[in-house]
Amino acid sequence: MSLRGRWILIAIVTVVMSYLSLPSFFSEEARTSHWWLRKDGMTLGLDLQGGIHWLLRVDSDAAIQRELEKILSSVTDSASEAKIELAGSDIKGDTLTLRGDIPGLRKLLDENVQSVDVDEQDGALVAKLKDRWKREAIDRGASTALEVLRKRVDQFGVREPLIVPQGHGRILVQMPGVKDPASARVLIQSTTFLEFKPVLDAAPSKELLEAKFPSGVPEDQQIVINTTRAGKESEALLVPKKAVLKGDMLEDARMEFDRRNRPIITFQWNSEGAKLFRDFTGANIGHRLAAIIDGKVITAPVIQSKIGRRGEITGDFTREEASNTAIQLRSGALPIPLVLEEERSVGPSLGADSIRDGVRASLLGAGLVFLFMAIYYSLTGMFANLALIVNVVILIGLMSATKATMTLPGIAGVVLTVGMAVDSNVIIYERIREELRNGKTARAAIQTGYARSFWTIFDAHVTALLSSIILVMIGRGPVQGFGVTLTIGLIASMFTALVVTRTLMDTIYGPHPERLRI
């Protein structure tokens, strides 16, 4: 590339990267009020801007019970097909008790269920979940919960969250910048399971509804309570235990407003759910249908017409409640409840101290490097210093453009990048000095120095780049932040060492190569 072309390239890169890096130096309010600023830039990690640190644990008892419920459902279906009597069942802890045709049920379990140890006690069949399957049930629940949490946190608007497994049945969640732990906790821990059930009967209170059934509520039915915002019982509803439709058939859910500007939740079924909902509502016009979220009746309106793919849930929502509930429904239900084992809030003051100390360390390191290069390499040392400034601009610009997260180890990566950027110039300058000592002219020494230093610099940067990429791909949290900063810094260092300083050398020493000062 010609000298003029290189200057144009350097100018374009510097201007573009300077513009991209601007949002990182302005507050969020300033970015919003200035139209010429990009609205987003580099993100500060939990250790710099504060936020929430949680350690969540899968409820092991619930995970085991869920596994036994699946086994019971499978056994019930198989027994019905084989016409084997199943008179009753009970789940307690890690055991499933079956009553009925004991020989037939035992044969059915032995042939179809490998996850339990079966024994006969007091005329009943007792199936106990094996330890290996207990661990697998907990790990499976944690794996599914991990994906649901990632969807919820992403839609909650948290930038660069950390959500990773942390040992057996545990999940680590870090949410930088979150200032309302209570709201976030509800969003994270809520199982949020949506069910639609027909209302079979209703009464002003649970007692009045139970009074209609002197011999007890039928086994396949249950009573659910509709409450006001203040938590007072407003109505008791009798509904079947089996739902007509569940939230796992939802395709979308979002918060909108009705004609009176009240928050509502609109939803959309997938093709299977739409057909079931259309058929049911069409056959039950004039009857009530209860929308139940996490066991709480949200609304129980009368079906006015056949409803297909789209519908809405109205209730006594605040805007925040409607928005969070829609997020939870959209991201899916947690398969198993999560228990909060550890909660830590990192205050912004700690982050401010870290930023201040990190900036001081970076400026001190850069200042010492500037001073050394200017004294030891004279004018060419100043070229390296100018290239170093361009290097930092490119680094911040690329991190802002990619919305990367700057952590405290990331600041250390910046300091390391400063040293590596200058190291490339040291290799080049020492090579030029060697060529001058061998009697070459200044112009020839510059050309040979850059040519013969290229592969040394290239190899050093590529090997370091491979390590930093591995840190980005495999590392988590601070380790990943360090890897991101180092990766971008290495790319910028290659450009400044081989293009910026070479262009400055050719510009200054091109017309007068005999005046080389190095």
SEROGU-143982 format. One line per 8 residues: number of its first residue (from 1); their letters; for each residue x, y, z of C-alpha. Coordinates in Angstrom, 2 decimals, always signed. Last residue first. Example, Ala and Ser with C-alpha at 12.3 -4.5 7.8 and 13.67 -1.06 7.14 Angstrom:
% SEROGU-143982
2) SA) +13.67 -1.06 +7.14 | +12.30 -4.50 +7.80;
***
This chain:
% SEROGU-143982
518) IRLREPHP) +17.24 +5.58 +16.99 | +17.86 +8.83 +15.20 | +17.82 +8.44 +11.39 | +19.23 +11.56 +9.70 | +20.62 +9.69 +6.69 | +17.11 +8.68 +5.63 | +16.22 +12.24 +4.66 | +13.17 +12.23 +2.29;
510) GYITDMLT) +11.70 +8.98 +3.66 | +12.77 +9.54 +7.24 | +9.73 +11.42 +8.52 | +7.00 +9.89 +6.38 | +8.50 +6.41 +6.14 | +9.03 +6.26 +9.90 | +5.50 +7.51 +10.64 | +4.02 +4.95 +8.22;
502) RTVVLATF) +6.08 +2.17 +9.80 | +4.93 +3.24 +13.28 | +1.26 +3.09 +12.25 | +1.31 -0.03 +10.04 | +3.34 -2.84 +11.63 | +3.30 -1.85 +15.28 | -0.10 -0.14 +15.27 | -1.92 -2.93 +13.46;
494) MSAILGIT) -0.36 -5.80 +15.41 | -1.06 -4.01 +18.70 | -4.74 -3.50 +17.82 | -5.20 -7.25 +17.28 | -3.35 -8.00 +20.51 | -5.47 -5.49 +22.45 | -8.73 -7.05 +21.18 | -7.65 -10.47 +22.39;
486) LTVGFGQV) -6.25 -9.15 +25.70 | -9.45 -7.27 +26.55 | -11.63 -10.30 +25.76 | -9.37 -12.69 +27.68 | -9.34 -10.51 +30.81 | -13.13 -10.32 +30.74 | -13.31 -14.11 +30.29 | -11.21 -14.65 +33.39;
478) PGRGIMVL) -13.29 -12.09 +35.31 | -16.57 -13.91 +34.56 | -16.20 -17.24 +32.80 | -13.41 -18.83 +30.81 | -13.88 -21.41 +28.06 | -14.37 -19.35 +24.90 | -12.78 -16.06 +26.01 | -9.82 -17.72 +27.76;
470) IISSLLAT) -9.31 -19.95 +24.70 | -9.25 -16.82 +22.54 | -6.58 -15.33 +24.83 | -4.35 -18.40 +24.46 | -4.67 -18.42 +20.66 | -3.94 -14.68 +20.57 | -0.71 -15.14 +22.55 | +0.47 -17.68 +19.98;
462) VHADFITW) -0.64 -15.40 +17.12 | +0.99 -12.31 +18.64 | +4.40 -13.92 +19.12 | +4.32 -15.53 +15.66 | +3.41 -12.23 +13.96 | +6.04 -10.23 +15.84 | +8.79 -12.69 +14.91 | +7.40 -13.00 +11.39;
454) FSRAYGTQ) +7.47 -9.23 +10.81 | +10.84 -8.47 +12.37 | +12.80 -9.35 +9.20 | +10.75 -7.07 +6.97 | +10.54 -4.19 +9.46 | +14.28 -4.15 +10.12 | +15.16 -4.70 +6.45 | +13.16 -1.69 +5.30;
446) IAARATKG) +14.39 +0.54 +8.11 | +18.03 -0.58 +7.70 | +17.84 +0.01 +3.93 | +16.68 +3.58 +4.46 | +19.29 +4.26 +7.14 | +22.09 +2.87 +5.03 | +23.54 -0.49 +5.90 | +26.87 -0.81 +7.69;
438) NRLEERIR) +26.28 -3.86 +9.89 | +25.80 -1.52 +12.85 | +22.87 +0.04 +10.99 | +21.31 -3.41 +10.49 | +21.63 -4.12 +14.21 | +20.01 -0.79 +15.06 | +17.10 -1.62 +12.73 | +16.65 -4.97 +14.49;
430) EYIIVNSD) +16.64 -3.24 +17.87 | +13.99 -0.85 +16.58 | +11.72 -3.65 +15.30 | +11.90 -5.74 +18.47 | +11.36 -2.65 +20.64 | +8.35 -1.72 +18.50 | +6.76 -5.10 +19.16 | +7.43 -4.74 +22.90;
422) VAMGVTLV) +5.64 -1.38 +22.91 | +2.34 -3.03 +22.01 | +2.99 -5.87 +24.47 | +3.48 -3.45 +27.37 | +0.34 -1.47 +26.59 | -1.60 -4.72 +26.13 | -0.58 -5.82 +29.64 | -1.99 -2.57 +31.09;
414) VGAIGPLT) -5.22 -3.08 +29.13 | -5.43 -6.70 +30.32 | -5.12 -5.49 +33.91 | -8.14 -3.30 +33.19 | -9.88 -6.47 +32.01 | -9.00 -8.11 +35.32 | -11.16 -5.40 +36.91 | -13.93 -6.04 +34.40;
406) MTAKTASM) -14.81 -4.35 +31.13 | -17.67 -6.11 +29.36 | -17.82 -6.15 +25.59 | -20.50 -4.21 +23.74 | -18.84 -5.23 +20.43 | -18.57 -1.59 +19.33 | -17.54 -0.43 +22.80 | -14.80 -3.06 +23.08;
398) LGILIVVN) -13.66 -2.21 +19.56 | -13.47 +1.50 +20.34 | -11.70 +0.96 +23.67 | -8.97 -1.14 +22.04 | -8.71 +1.05 +18.93 | -8.22 +4.17 +21.10 | -5.66 +2.29 +23.25 | -3.66 +1.30 +20.15;
390) VILALNAF) -3.83 +4.82 +18.70 | -2.23 +6.09 +21.91 | +0.42 +3.35 +21.63 | +1.15 +4.34 +18.04 | +1.88 +7.86 +19.26 | +4.23 +6.42 +21.89 | +5.96 +4.20 +19.32 | +6.57 +7.25 +17.11;
382) MGTLSYYI) +7.92 +9.05 +20.18 | +10.45 +6.24 +20.55 | +11.48 +6.87 +16.96 | +12.37 +10.40 +18.02 | +14.72 +9.28 +20.80 | +14.85 +5.51 +21.31 | +16.02 +5.31 +24.94 | +14.66 +8.59 +26.30;
374) AMFLFVLG) +11.29 +8.72 +24.48 | +10.71 +4.97 +24.87 | +11.46 +5.02 +28.62 | +9.24 +8.06 +29.29 | +6.29 +6.69 +27.34 | +6.60 +3.31 +29.09 | +6.70 +5.01 +32.50 | +3.64 +7.07 +31.62;
366) AGLLSARV) +1.73 +4.04 +30.30 | +2.33 +2.14 +33.53 | +1.33 +5.12 +35.68 | -1.74 +5.78 +33.55 | -2.83 +2.14 +33.72 | -2.24 +1.92 +37.48 | -4.18 +5.14 +38.06 | -7.02 +3.93 +35.83;
358) GDRISDAG) -7.19 +0.67 +37.77 | -7.20 +2.43 +41.13 | -10.02 +4.74 +40.07 | -12.00 +1.93 +38.45 | -11.63 -0.31 +41.50 | -12.62 +2.49 +43.87 | -15.67 +3.28 +41.74 | -16.64 -0.42 +41.71;
350) LSPGVSRE) -16.50 -0.58 +45.50 | -18.64 +2.56 +45.63 | -21.08 +1.00 +43.16 | -22.13 -1.58 +45.76 | -21.86 -5.32 +45.20 | -24.96 -7.02 +46.58 | -24.45 -10.55 +47.80 | -26.99 -13.35 +47.97;
342) EELVLPIP) -26.27 -16.96 +48.88 | -28.39 -20.11 +49.06 | -31.46 -18.96 +47.12 | -33.53 -22.10 +46.52 | -34.77 -22.83 +43.02 | -38.11 -24.49 +42.25 | -38.08 -27.24 +39.59 | -38.99 -27.21 +35.89;
334) LAGSRLQI) -38.80 -23.41 +35.69 | -41.52 -22.39 +33.29 | -40.77 -20.93 +29.90 | -39.08 -17.77 +28.62 | -42.29 -16.25 +27.35 | -44.25 -17.02 +30.51 | -41.55 -15.48 +32.70 | -41.22 -12.41 +30.50;
326) ATNSAEER) -45.00 -11.95 +30.46 | -45.09 -12.23 +34.25 | -42.33 -9.61 +34.53 | -44.17 -7.14 +32.29 | -47.55 -7.67 +33.96 | -46.05 -7.29 +37.44 | -44.12 -4.15 +36.44 | -47.19 -2.49 +34.93;
318) TFDGTIEG) -49.24 -3.28 +38.00 | -51.74 -6.06 +37.55 | -55.28 -6.48 +38.88 | -56.25 -8.87 +36.14 | -56.68 -9.36 +32.42 | -55.24 -12.26 +30.48 | -55.35 -12.04 +26.69 | -55.85 -14.32 +23.72;
310) RRGIKSQI) -54.33 -15.25 +20.37 | -54.35 -18.49 +18.38 | -58.05 -19.23 +18.53 | -60.84 -18.06 +20.81 | -64.46 -19.10 +20.18 | -66.81 -16.61 +21.77 | -67.90 -15.10 +25.08 | -66.07 -17.44 +27.44;
302) VPATIVKG) -66.91 -16.14 +30.94 | -63.90 -14.74 +32.77 | -61.75 -16.36 +35.48 | -58.71 -14.15 +36.06 | -55.34 -14.38 +37.73 | -56.05 -17.42 +39.90 | -52.84 -18.25 +41.75 | -51.43 -21.78 +41.53;
294) DIIAALRH) -48.26 -20.58 +39.81 | -50.31 -18.78 +37.16 | -53.96 -19.81 +36.79 | -56.25 -18.60 +34.01 | -59.77 -19.75 +34.92 | -62.41 -20.43 +32.24 | -66.07 -19.69 +32.86 | -68.94 -21.08 +30.79;
286) GINAGTFD) -71.11 -19.17 +28.30 | -69.28 -20.60 +25.27 | -67.84 -24.02 +26.19 | -67.61 -25.95 +22.89 | -65.95 -23.09 +20.96 | -63.64 -22.38 +23.88 | -62.44 -25.99 +23.90 | -62.00 -26.40 +20.14;
278) RFLKAGES) -60.19 -23.07 +19.72 | -57.91 -23.71 +22.71 | -56.97 -27.19 +21.47 | -56.31 -25.94 +17.92 | -54.29 -22.94 +19.12 | -52.22 -25.12 +21.46 | -51.15 -27.41 +18.63 | -50.33 -24.51 +16.29;
270) NWQFTIIP) -48.37 -22.59 +18.93 | -50.35 -20.37 +21.25 | -50.19 -16.56 +21.49 | -50.45 -14.48 +24.63 | -51.46 -11.00 +25.71 | -50.91 -9.92 +29.29 | -52.79 -6.82 +30.44 | -51.76 -3.46 +31.88;
262) RNRRDFEM) -54.57 -0.88 +32.17 | -54.69 +1.95 +29.63 | -58.49 +2.01 +29.65 | -58.57 +0.58 +26.14 | -56.29 -2.28 +27.19 | -52.53 -2.10 +27.56 | -49.78 -4.55 +26.56 | -47.39 -6.95 +28.32;
254) RADELMDG) -46.10 -9.86 +26.28 | -46.47 -13.59 +25.70 | -45.31 -15.72 +22.78 | -45.45 -19.28 +21.47 | -47.22 -20.82 +24.43 | -47.69 -24.60 +24.36 | -45.54 -25.10 +27.48 | -47.92 -22.74 +29.27;
246) KLVAKKPV) -50.53 -25.41 +29.83 | -53.92 -26.12 +28.28 | -57.07 -27.91 +29.41 | -55.56 -28.46 +32.83 | -55.96 -31.64 +34.89 | -56.74 -31.01 +38.54 | -60.30 -30.04 +37.60 | -61.58 -26.69 +38.90;
238) LLAESEKG) -63.72 -25.57 +41.83 | -63.39 -21.85 +42.43 | -63.30 -19.86 +45.68 | -63.87 -16.11 +45.43 | -62.59 -12.81 +46.82 | -60.06 -13.99 +49.37 | -57.98 -11.08 +50.64 | -54.36 -10.68 +49.52;
230) ARTTNIVI) -54.45 -6.87 +49.23 | -54.26 -7.23 +45.45 | -57.49 -9.28 +45.60 | -57.59 -13.07 +45.75 | -59.07 -15.91 +43.66 | -58.68 -19.18 +45.51 | -58.35 -22.63 +43.98 | -60.35 -25.71 +45.00;
222) QQDEPVGS) -59.41 -29.06 +43.50 | -60.81 -31.84 +41.31 | -59.76 -35.40 +40.37 | -60.27 -36.70 +43.92 | -63.80 -35.28 +44.23 | -64.11 -32.68 +47.02 | -65.30 -34.27 +50.25 | -68.26 -36.35 +51.41;
214) PFKAELLE) -70.27 -33.27 +52.37 | -69.46 -31.56 +49.04 | -71.44 -28.31 +48.82 | -69.99 -27.27 +52.19 | -66.54 -27.19 +50.56 | -67.70 -24.23 +48.42 | -69.04 -22.35 +51.44 | -65.78 -22.93 +53.35;
206) KSPAADLV) -63.63 -21.84 +50.40 | -65.41 -18.52 +50.16 | -67.74 -16.54 +47.85 | -68.64 -19.73 +45.96 | -67.83 -21.24 +42.55 | -68.39 -24.42 +40.52 | -66.93 -26.26 +37.54 | -64.60 -23.48 +36.38;
198) PKFELFTT) -62.68 -24.74 +33.34 | -58.90 -24.80 +33.69 | -56.15 -22.87 +31.86 | -52.66 -23.32 +33.26 | -49.55 -21.12 +33.32 | -46.46 -22.12 +35.30 | -44.30 -19.30 +36.57 | -41.65 -21.17 +38.60;
190) SQILVRAS) -40.71 -17.85 +40.22 | -37.11 -17.77 +41.42 | -35.52 -15.48 +38.82 | -38.26 -12.90 +38.28 | -39.08 -12.69 +41.98 | -35.40 -12.25 +42.80 | -35.05 -9.53 +40.15 | -37.85 -7.53 +41.74;
182) APDKVGPM) -36.34 -7.88 +45.22 | -32.77 -7.14 +44.07 | -33.67 -3.72 +42.60 | -30.45 -1.97 +41.54 | -29.28 -4.33 +38.80 | -26.06 -2.92 +37.27 | -24.29 -6.23 +36.79 | -26.37 -9.42 +37.21;
174) QVLIRGHG) -24.34 -12.38 +38.47 | -26.00 -15.81 +38.70 | -24.22 -18.98 +39.85 | -26.22 -22.19 +39.55 | -26.16 -25.24 +41.83 | -27.31 -28.84 +41.34 | -23.83 -30.33 +41.68 | -21.14 -27.69 +41.21;
166) QPVILPER) -21.57 -24.12 +40.03 | -23.32 -24.12 +36.66 | -23.18 -20.74 +34.88 | -25.22 -17.55 +34.53 | -23.08 -14.41 +34.17 | -24.98 -11.38 +32.90 | -23.55 -9.27 +30.04 | -26.32 -6.68 +29.84;
158) VGFQDVRK) -29.41 -7.10 +32.00 | -32.57 -6.23 +30.06 | -35.10 -8.55 +31.75 | -35.26 -10.38 +28.41 | -31.67 -11.57 +28.83 | -32.31 -12.48 +32.49 | -35.37 -14.53 +31.60 | -33.75 -16.38 +28.70;
150) RLVELATS) -30.64 -17.20 +30.72 | -32.78 -18.35 +33.65 | -34.74 -20.76 +31.43 | -31.49 -22.24 +30.07 | -30.06 -22.76 +33.56 | -33.33 -24.22 +34.85 | -33.08 -26.97 +32.22 | -29.53 -27.87 +33.31;
142) AGRDIAER) -30.41 -27.65 +37.02 | -33.41 -29.97 +36.57 | -31.25 -32.48 +34.70 | -28.61 -32.29 +37.42 | -31.22 -32.92 +40.16 | -32.84 -35.82 +38.26 | -29.41 -37.29 +37.46 | -28.37 -37.17 +41.11;
134) KWRDKLKA) -31.60 -38.90 +42.18 | -31.17 -41.40 +39.36 | -27.77 -42.44 +40.71 | -29.15 -42.72 +44.24 | -31.91 -45.11 +43.13 | -35.54 -44.04 +43.52 | -37.50 -46.29 +45.89 | -40.51 -48.27 +44.64;
126) VLAGDQED) -42.79 -49.64 +47.39 | -45.50 -52.12 +46.35 | -48.29 -52.52 +48.87 | -49.57 -55.41 +51.01 | -47.71 -54.25 +54.10 | -44.36 -53.88 +52.30 | -43.20 -55.23 +48.91 | -39.91 -53.97 +47.45;
118) VDVSQVNE) -38.80 -52.33 +44.21 | -35.54 -50.47 +43.64 | -36.12 -47.66 +41.16 | -34.54 -46.17 +38.02 | -34.90 -49.15 +35.70 | -38.64 -48.82 +34.99 | -40.25 -50.80 +32.14 | -39.86 -54.55 +32.72;
110) DLLKRLGP) -39.34 -54.61 +36.49 | -42.03 -51.96 +37.01 | -44.66 -53.88 +34.98 | -43.78 -57.16 +36.70 | -44.20 -55.48 +40.08 | -47.54 -53.96 +39.04 | -48.87 -57.36 +37.93 | -47.70 -59.14 +41.07;
102) IDGRLTLT) -49.12 -56.35 +43.31 | -52.53 -55.95 +41.66 | -53.61 -52.90 +43.67 | -51.60 -50.46 +45.74 | -48.52 -48.48 +44.69 | -46.13 -46.57 +46.96 | -43.50 -44.29 +45.40 | -40.43 -43.53 +47.49;
94) DGKIDSGA) -37.88 -40.68 +47.47 | -39.75 -38.43 +49.90 | -43.35 -39.54 +50.02 | -45.39 -40.30 +46.90 | -48.68 -42.22 +47.18 | -50.67 -44.46 +44.89 | -54.06 -46.15 +44.68 | -56.05 -49.05 +43.29;
86) LEIKAESA) -53.91 -49.77 +40.24 | -55.43 -52.90 +38.68 | -53.63 -54.20 +35.62 | -55.59 -53.90 +32.36 | -52.36 -53.91 +30.28 | -53.26 -50.53 +28.71 | -54.40 -49.09 +32.05 | -51.32 -50.40 +33.83;
78) SDTVSSLI) -49.07 -48.83 +31.17 | -50.77 -45.44 +31.49 | -50.63 -45.48 +35.31 | -47.01 -46.70 +35.29 | -45.95 -43.84 +32.99 | -47.73 -41.26 +35.14 | -46.24 -42.77 +38.30 | -42.72 -42.65 +36.79;
70) KELERQIA) -43.21 -39.01 +35.82 | -44.46 -38.23 +39.33 | -41.40 -40.00 +40.76 | -39.11 -37.72 +38.76 | -41.01 -34.61 +39.89 | -40.76 -35.80 +43.51 | -36.99 -36.20 +43.14 | -36.63 -32.70 +41.70;
62) ADSDVRLL) -38.92 -31.23 +44.38 | -36.83 -32.81 +47.15 | -33.60 -31.59 +45.48 | -34.75 -27.95 +45.31 | -32.17 -26.75 +42.77 | -29.66 -24.42 +44.36 | -29.03 -20.76 +43.56 | -25.88 -18.76 +44.29;
54) WHIGGQLD) -26.57 -15.08 +43.69 | -24.41 -12.03 +43.03 | -26.21 -8.75 +42.35 | -24.96 -5.46 +41.00 | -21.96 -3.17 +41.22 | -20.47 -1.05 +38.45 | -16.85 -2.26 +38.56 | -16.83 -5.79 +40.04;
46) LGLTMGDK) -20.14 -6.63 +38.34 | -18.72 -5.80 +34.92 | -18.80 -2.45 +33.15 | -20.30 -2.44 +29.68 | -18.65 -0.79 +26.68 | -21.01 +1.19 +24.53 | -24.66 +1.94 +24.08 | -26.68 +4.93 +22.96;
38) RLWWHSTR) -24.26 +6.12 +20.28 | -23.70 +9.84 +20.69 | -24.81 +12.39 +18.08 | -28.29 +12.64 +19.56 | -27.03 +13.88 +22.92 | -29.63 +13.58 +25.71 | -29.64 +9.78 +25.97 | -25.86 +9.44 +25.94;
30) AEESFFSP) -25.61 +12.13 +28.63 | -28.11 +10.34 +30.86 | -26.24 +7.02 +30.44 | -23.01 +8.67 +31.54 | -20.28 +9.51 +29.03 | -16.75 +8.09 +28.57 | -17.82 +4.67 +27.26 | -20.17 +6.34 +24.78;
22) LSLYSMVV) -17.15 +7.97 +23.04 | -15.33 +4.73 +22.11 | -17.16 +4.24 +18.81 | -16.37 +7.79 +17.71 | -12.68 +7.40 +18.54 | -12.64 +4.03 +16.77 | -14.09 +5.57 +13.60 | -11.69 +8.52 +13.66;
14) TVIAILIW) -8.60 +6.38 +14.35 | -9.48 +3.72 +11.75 | -10.24 +6.31 +9.07 | -7.06 +8.30 +9.77 | -4.86 +5.19 +9.80 | -6.34 +3.97 +6.50 | -5.91 +7.40 +4.88 | -2.31 +7.53 +6.11;
6) RGRLSM) -1.68 +4.04 +4.70 | -3.11 +5.02 +1.33 | -0.85 +8.08 +1.17 | +2.24 +5.97 +1.90 | +1.25 +3.51 -0.82 | +0.00 +0.00 +0.00;
***
